[in-house]
Amino acid sequence: MIGSFYVRLPFSYKKNHRKEQKTMMKAMEKRQEARKNQEKTLKRMMAYQKKAEQMVSRKRMNHHMIRKG
């Protein structure tokens, strides 16, 4: 009875260990995916900001707003 318990212990431990490894791998993959998405969002926002700054710097005053001295 006691001997059979010790025989089963390593198998159940390995099985649980594999499950833990799978869940850890999934969690790591999710973190990596989240990081990639965050980087993409940051790049997109930086591009929008750069484009907006270009448009503002390129914008000219309307002629009726310029004072003639």
Phi and psi in degrees as a GROMACS rama.xvg file:
@    title "Ramachandran Plot"
@    xaxis  label "Phi"
@    yaxis  label "Psi"
@TYPE xy
-69.4173  -38.4708  ILE-2
-62.5698  -39.2221  GLY-3
-66.65  -32.2096  SER-4
-62.6051  -44.0526  PHE-5
-67.7195  -29.2955  TYR-6
-70.2512  -38.8973  VAL-7
-77.8778  -26.1869  ARG-8
-56.2614  -50.1884  LEU-9
-61.3502  -37.6715  PRO-10
-64.2457  -48.3334  PHE-11
-65.4049  -35.663  SER-12
-64.0077  -44.3973  TYR-13
-62.2374  -41.2559  LYS-14
-63.5057  -46.7044  LYS-15
-65.3581  -38.7283  ASN-16
-62.7237  -41.3081  HIS-17
-62.9917  -41.9337  ARG-18
-61.3558  -43.6361  LYS-19
-61.8756  -42.0707  GLU-20
-62.7518  -42.4696  GLN-21
-61.6033  -45.1652  LYS-22
-66.1924  -37.0799  THR-23
-65.5187  -39.9578  MET-24
-63.9319  -43.0141  MET-25
-62.0791  -41.5327  LYS-26
-64.0181  -42.248  ALA-27
-63.7838  -41.5275  MET-28
-62.1514  -41.6154  GLU-29
-63.1939  -41.0786  LYS-30
-63.3901  -42.5447  ARG-31
-63.7971  -42.0722  GLN-32
-62.7902  -42.5221  GLU-33
-63.1419  -41.037  ALA-34
-63.5675  -42.5713  ARG-35
-62.3372  -44.1036  LYS-36
-62.6984  -40.0048  ASN-37
-64.5851  -41.4979  GLN-38
-64.1004  -41.8979  GLU-39
-61.0773  -44.5813  LYS-40
-62.5359  -42.7129  THR-41
-62.66  -44.3072  LEU-42
-61.768  -41.5817  LYS-43
-63.0175  -44.3869  ARG-44
-64.7099  -39.7886  MET-45
-63.5459  -40.2438  MET-46
-64.5402  -43.1796  ALA-47
-60.8879  -43.3824  TYR-48
-63.3777  -43.9236  GLN-49
-62.1397  -43.4277  LYS-50
-63.2757  -41.8995  LYS-51
-63.878  -42.2769  ALA-52
-63.1772  -38.435  GLU-53
-63.3872  -42.7501  GLN-54
-65.6314  -39.8824  MET-55
-67.0553  -42.8489  VAL-56
-69.7851  -28.3034  SER-57
-82.0203  -22.2546  ARG-58
-64.8175  132.491  LYS-59
-105.411  155.098  ARG-60
-69.7418  146.725  MET-61
-69.9461  148.252  ASN-62
-62.2065  -33.033  HIS-63
-74.6332  -11.6982  HIS-64
-89.0558  -16.1689  MET-65
-84.2795  131.042  ILE-66
-82.7193  137.559  ARG-67
-104.013  127.437  LYS-68
